[in-house]
Amino acid sequence: MLTTTYALISLSVEQKRAHKLLSTVQQLFQNSSADRQRTNPAILESVVSQLARLDASCHRRKVEIYVIPAIQKATKEADSLLAELESLSATGLRILESVRKWVRQAFDQGVTEVKELYSSIELYCNNLLQRLVKEEQELLPLAERVISSEEWFAIGAQFLSLYAENKTHQQSEGTVRQRPLASIPVFSSFYQPEKLDLRFS
């Protein structure tokens, strides 16, 4: 029972982390909205790279690796919901690919193109937010209902194992605590987006 509870709490924490990281990315672009004409192409390219890392991290979340396969194994009831989530993910990837292309072309084609680039990034963020909300409001409640207690216990045990591995790995590397995200100057000459930690574990 405790292992199952740990699994559910772990998923909740992971979702909150995803929201926080997405909010951070959105804030970076909102803060720069008044200065888009003077945005340094190298800085924008770095931030787009962080967006790609965020997307990759989302696809490595526990909900995707463990919970969705368990739901698929337990019932066909979720097929339409899972198809909708998959469609949102595919849409996000298409937007992200278009953003990568835009960033290579935008500064050669003027301010209008830059504005459209930012619109595409905002569209990606909204798409990801829609998926997260759907997971929380529909997928996870369904998972609690259809996944057996034995399967939840197995999932919780895997989460505990992952936690132990990550803890050991961090200790062996002597992980240095990073600065709070809020302290990072936004779109300034000192902004170094590679310092953002976009991991979920």
C-alpha positions in Angstrom: 0.0 0.0 0.0 2.8 2.4 0.9 4.6 1.6 -2.4 1.4 2.3 -4.3 1.0 5.6 -2.5 4.6 6.5 -3.3 3.9 5.9 -7.0 0.9 8.2 -7.0 2.8 10.9 -5.1 5.8 10.6 -7.4 3.6 11.0 -10.5 2.0 14.1 -8.9 5.4 15.6 -8.1 6.5 14.9 -11.7 3.5 16.7 -13.1 4.2 19.7 -10.9 7.8 19.7 -12.1 6.6 19.6 -15.7 4.3 22.6 -15.1 7.1 24.5 -13.5 9.6 23.9 -16.3 7.0 24.9 -18.9 6.1 28.0 -17.0 9.8 28.9 -16.9 10.2 28.6 -20.6 7.0 30.6 -21.2 8.3 33.3 -18.8 11.5 33.6 -20.7 9.6 34.5 -23.9 7.1 36.7 -22.2 9.8 38.8 -20.6 11.5 39.3 -23.9 8.4 40.3 -25.8 9.1 44.0 -25.7 12.6 43.5 -27.1 12.0 41.0 -29.9 13.6 43.1 -32.6 16.9 43.2 -30.7 17.0 39.5 -29.6 20.3 38.0 -30.2 20.0 35.0 -32.7 22.4 32.9 -30.7 20.4 33.5 -27.5 17.2 32.6 -29.2 18.7 29.5 -30.7 19.9 28.4 -27.2 16.4 28.9 -25.8 14.9 26.9 -28.6 17.4 24.2 -27.7 16.1 24.3 -24.2 12.6 23.9 -25.6 13.8 20.7 -27.4 15.3 19.4 -24.2 12.0 20.1 -22.4 10.1 18.1 -25.0 12.6 15.2 -24.7 12.3 15.3 -21.0 8.5 15.1 -21.2 8.8 11.9 -23.2 11.0 10.4 -20.5 8.5 11.0 -17.7 7.2 8.1 -15.6 3.7 8.6 -16.8 4.8 7.8 -20.4 7.3 5.0 -19.6 5.3 3.1 -16.9 1.8 4.3 -16.5 0.5 4.5 -20.1 1.8 0.9 -20.9 0.1 -0.3 -17.7 -3.2 1.3 -18.8 -2.9 -0.2 -22.2 -2.4 -3.6 -20.7 -5.3 -3.2 -18.3 -8.1 -1.9 -20.5 -9.2 -0.7 -24.0 -11.3 1.9 -22.3 -8.5 4.5 -22.6 -7.7 3.9 -26.3 -9.4 7.1 -27.5 -7.8 9.2 -24.7 -4.3 7.7 -25.4 -4.8 8.4 -29.1 -5.6 12.0 -28.3 -2.5 12.4 -26.1 -0.4 10.8 -28.8 -1.9 13.3 -31.3 -1.0 16.2 -29.0 2.6 14.9 -28.7 2.9 14.5 -32.5 1.6 18.1 -32.9 4.1 19.3 -30.4 6.9 17.6 -32.3 5.8 19.2 -35.6 5.7 22.6 -34.1 9.1 22.1 -32.5 10.5 21.1 -35.9 9.0 24.2 -37.5 10.5 26.3 -34.8 14.0 24.9 -35.5 13.6 25.8 -39.1 12.3 29.3 -38.3 15.2 30.0 -36.0 17.6 29.4 -38.9 15.7 31.7 -41.2 13.9 34.3 -39.0 16.7 36.9 -38.7 17.3 36.8 -42.4 13.7 37.6 -43.2 12.9 40.5 -40.8 10.8 41.3 -37.8 7.6 39.8 -39.1 9.3 36.4 -39.3 10.6 36.8 -35.7 7.1 37.5 -34.5 5.8 34.4 -36.2 8.6 32.4 -34.6 7.5 33.6 -31.2 3.9 32.7 -32.0 5.0 29.2 -32.9 6.9 28.8 -29.6 3.8 30.0 -27.7 1.7 27.5 -29.7 4.1 24.7 -28.6 3.8 25.7 -25.0 0.0 25.8 -25.1 0.0 22.4 -26.8 2.2 20.9 -24.0 0.1 22.5 -21.3 -3.1 21.0 -22.9 -1.5 17.6 -22.7 -0.4 18.0 -19.1 -3.9 19.1 -18.0 -5.5 16.2 -19.9 -3.1 13.7 -18.2 -4.0 15.1 -14.8 -7.8 15.4 -15.3 -8.4 12.3 -17.3 -5.5 9.9 -17.6 -4.2 9.7 -14.0 -7.7 9.3 -12.5 -8.4 6.6 -15.1 -5.1 4.9 -14.2 -6.0 4.8 -10.5 -9.2 3.1 -11.4 -8.1 0.5 -14.0 -4.6 -0.5 -12.9 -4.6 -3.3 -10.4 -3.1 -2.9 -6.9 -0.5 -5.5 -7.7 0.5 -3.5 -10.8 0.6 -0.3 -8.9 2.9 -2.0 -6.4 5.2 -3.1 -9.2 5.2 0.5 -10.6 5.9 2.0 -7.2 8.8 -0.5 -6.7 10.3 0.6 -10.1 10.0 4.3 -9.0 11.8 3.6 -5.8 14.5 1.8 -7.6 14.9 4.7 -10.0 15.0 7.2 -7.1 17.8 5.1 -5.4 19.8 5.0 -8.7 19.5 8.7 -9.3 20.5 9.5 -5.7 23.6 7.3 -6.0 24.5 8.9 -9.4 24.1 12.4 -8.0 26.2 11.6 -4.9 28.9 10.0 -7.1 29.1 13.1 -9.3 29.1 15.5 -6.3 26.1 17.4 -7.8 26.4 21.1 -7.3 23.2 22.8 -6.5 22.2 25.2 -9.3 21.0 28.7 -8.9 17.2 29.2 -8.6 15.7 29.7 -12.1 14.3 33.0 -11.1 17.8 34.4 -10.5 18.9 33.8 -14.1 18.9 37.1 -16.1 16.4 36.8 -19.0 17.7 37.5 -22.5 20.6 39.5 -21.3 24.2 39.2 -22.3 24.7 37.2 -19.2 21.9 34.7 -19.9 23.2 31.2 -20.2 20.3 28.8 -20.9 22.4 25.7 -20.6 22.3 26.3 -16.9 18.6 25.5 -16.8 17.9 22.0 -15.4 15.2 20.4 -17.5 15.3 17.0 -15.9 12.3 15.5 -14.1 14.2 13.4 -11.6 
